[in-house]
Amino acid sequence: MPKSTRLFDVIQLLRGAKGPILARDIASALEVSIRTVYRDIASLQAMQTPILGEPGIGYVMRRGYDLPPVNFDAEEAEAVSVGLSLIARTGDPGLWRAAGRAARKLHEAAPGTRKLVTSSWGVENVLTVNLSELRGAIRKETKMKIVYCDAENRETNRTIWPLVLIYYVDNALIVAWCELRQDLRNFRLDRIVSCSALSDSFEGLGDALIARWETSQKQKTVWTTDL
């Protein structure tokens, strides 16, 4: 592994940690010696990277540190390019516009990625749900009010806490805490009759609910036609 790549990985580990990380744990994650980790930490500190700590105690990254621009190798750039073009299949206009902007920047840096093209076939656009607004509610942890129509065409008014947006080939759905059912529920976006953001927040509660969903439901196969 090149040193530059390893230094980047050290930074990523420290940025994602919830507390101090011992050198031996960094060494284990990167499959290098502890001595190499000590040298890498010293190199990063010499470059003014805000890493605090010392051997035997652990290292932390000062909050707010931003990484410099990332350089992709050829295959990484191609992987990102294909991934961006596949976003068209989600039927999410906001994400597709953002992907287009990102793709243009990538093409300027790696012109060869223009040779990779994917079909835009996929989920139809959802007219009753503003997906940009929905994604914003997930980020900000704000509640939403929806009118939902089930498989038997029965409509119910729901207040949901949007947690995870899943894009399937045939549809898309939102995983949310439903106040009506007092439980986690999956809602097909094409069955949402109306949707509006509320001022009420569930800030600080989303991570625990997502963890609950991951352990109880994520490993199950979900067919959107059955929802």
C-alpha positions in Angstrom: 0.0 0.0 0.0 1.5 3.4 -1.0 2.2 5.7 1.9 -0.1 8.4 0.6 -3.0 5.9 0.5 -2.1 4.7 4.0 -2.0 8.2 5.4 -5.4 8.9 3.9 -6.8 5.7 5.5 -5.3 6.7 8.9 -7.2 10.0 8.6 -10.4 8.3 7.7 -10.2 5.9 10.7 -9.6 8.8 13.1 -12.4 10.9 11.6 -14.9 8.1 11.9 -13.9 7.1 15.5 -16.1 8.0 18.4 -13.1 8.1 20.8 -9.3 7.6 20.9 -7.9 4.8 18.9 -4.8 2.9 20.0 -1.9 2.5 17.5 -2.3 -1.3 17.6 -5.9 -1.0 16.5 -4.9 1.2 13.6 -2.2 -1.2 12.7 -4.6 -4.1 12.7 -7.1 -2.3 10.5 -4.5 -1.3 8.0 -2.4 -4.6 8.3 0.8 -2.8 9.1 3.2 -2.7 12.0 2.6 -0.5 15.1 6.0 1.2 14.3 4.6 2.1 10.9 1.6 3.7 12.5 3.8 5.8 14.8 5.7 7.0 11.8 2.5 7.8 9.8 1.0 9.7 12.7 4.3 11.7 13.1 4.2 12.5 9.4 0.6 13.7 9.5 1.3 15.8 12.5 4.3 17.3 10.8 1.9 18.3 7.9 -0.3 20.2 10.4 -3.0 17.5 10.5 -4.8 18.1 13.8 -4.2 14.6 15.4 -4.0 14.6 19.2 -2.7 11.9 21.5 0.4 9.8 22.1 1.6 6.2 22.1 -0.1 4.1 24.8 -3.1 6.5 25.2 -4.6 6.7 21.7 -5.2 9.2 19.0 -8.1 11.4 18.1 -8.8 13.8 15.2 -9.9 17.3 16.1 -13.4 18.0 15.0 -14.1 20.0 11.9 -11.0 18.8 10.0 -11.7 18.5 6.2 -9.7 16.3 3.9 -8.0 17.7 0.8 -9.4 16.8 -2.6 -9.2 13.1 -3.3 -7.3 11.7 -6.3 -8.8 8.6 -7.9 -6.9 6.0 -9.8 -8.3 5.0 -13.2 -10.5 2.1 -11.9 -11.8 4.1 -9.0 -12.8 6.9 -11.3 -14.6 4.5 -13.6 -16.4 2.9 -10.6 -17.6 6.3 -9.5 -18.7 7.3 -13.0 -20.8 4.1 -13.4 -22.3 4.6 -10.0 -23.3 8.2 -10.8 -24.9 7.2 -14.0 -26.9 4.5 -12.3 -28.5 7.1 -10.1 -30.9 7.8 -13.0 -32.5 4.5 -12.2 -33.7 5.7 -8.8 -36.3 8.1 -10.3 -35.0 10.8 -7.9 -34.7 14.0 -10.0 -32.8 15.9 -7.3 -30.2 13.1 -7.0 -29.9 12.8 -10.8 -29.2 16.6 -11.2 -26.6 16.3 -8.4 -25.1 13.2 -10.1 -24.8 15.1 -13.4 -22.9 17.9 -11.7 -20.6 15.5 -10.0 -20.1 13.5 -13.3 -19.1 16.7 -15.1 -16.4 17.4 -12.5 -15.2 13.8 -12.7 -15.1 13.9 -16.5 -12.9 17.0 -16.4 -10.4 15.2 -14.1 -10.7 11.8 -15.7 -11.8 12.2 -19.4 -11.7 8.4 -20.0 -14.8 8.0 -17.9 -16.9 9.4 -20.8 -16.5 6.0 -22.4 -18.6 4.3 -19.8 -22.4 4.6 -20.4 -25.3 3.0 -18.5 -29.0 2.7 -19.3 -31.3 5.1 -17.5 -34.0 2.4 -17.3 -35.4 2.1 -13.8 -37.9 3.5 -11.3 -40.5 5.9 -12.7 -40.6 9.4 -11.4 -42.8 9.7 -8.3 -45.0 12.8 -8.8 -46.6 13.0 -5.4 -43.4 12.9 -3.3 -40.7 15.6 -3.4 -37.7 13.3 -3.0 -35.4 16.2 -2.3 -37.7 17.3 0.6 -37.8 13.7 1.8 -34.0 13.3 1.8 -33.8 16.7 3.6 -36.1 15.5 6.3 -34.0 12.4 6.8 -30.8 14.5 7.1 -32.4 17.0 9.5 -34.5 14.4 11.4 -37.8 16.2 11.0 -41.2 14.5 10.9 -43.4 14.3 7.9 -47.2 13.9 7.4 -48.3 11.5 4.7 -51.5 10.1 3.4 -50.8 6.5 2.6 -52.8 4.1 0.4 -52.3 0.4 1.2 -52.6 -2.6 -1.2 -56.4 -2.6 -0.6 -56.8 1.1 -1.5 -57.4 2.1 2.1 -56.1 5.6 2.9 -54.7 6.5 6.3 -53.1 9.6 7.7 -49.7 9.0 9.1 -47.0 11.0 10.9 -43.7 9.4 10.2 -40.1 9.8 11.2 -38.2 9.2 7.9 -35.1 7.2 8.5 -33.8 5.4 5.3 -34.7 5.8 1.7 -34.2 2.6 -0.3 -34.1 2.5 -4.1 -35.2 -0.8 -5.6 -35.2 -1.6 -9.3 -39.0 -1.7 -9.5 -39.8 0.9 -6.9 -38.5 3.0 -3.9 -39.6 3.0 -0.3 -39.0 4.9 2.9 -38.2 3.1 6.2 -39.8 5.2 8.9 -41.1 5.2 12.5 -44.9 5.4 12.2 -46.6 7.2 15.1 -49.9 5.6 14.2 -48.5 2.0 14.5 -45.9 2.9 17.0 -43.4 0.8 15.1 -41.0 0.8 12.2 -42.8 0.5 8.8 -41.9 0.5 5.1 -43.9 2.8 2.8 -43.8 2.5 -0.9 -43.4 5.9 -2.4 -45.8 5.3 -5.3 -48.5 4.7 -2.7 -48.0 8.0 -0.9 -51.0 10.1 -1.9 -49.6 13.3 -0.3 -46.6 14.2 1.7 -45.6 17.4 3.6 -42.8 18.3 6.0 -43.6 19.2 9.6 -41.7 21.5 12.0 -41.6 18.7 14.7 -38.2 17.1 15.1 -37.0 13.7 16.3 -33.4 14.9 16.4 -31.1 12.5 18.2 -33.4 9.5 18.0 -32.8 8.4 14.4 -29.6 6.5 14.9 -31.1 4.2 17.5 -34.1 3.5 15.3 -31.9 2.8 12.2 -29.8 0.4 14.3 -33.0 -1.4 15.4 -34.1 -1.6 11.7 -30.7 -2.9 10.6 -30.8 -5.8 13.2 -34.4 -6.7 12.7 -35.2 -6.1 9.1 -32.3 -5.2 6.9 -31.2 -8.9 6.4 -34.7 -9.8 5.2 -35.6 -9.9 1.5 -38.2 -7.2 0.9 -40.2 -7.4 -2.4 -41.9 -4.0 -3.0 -44.8 -5.8 -4.8 -45.7 -7.4 -1.4 -45.8 -4.1 0.4 
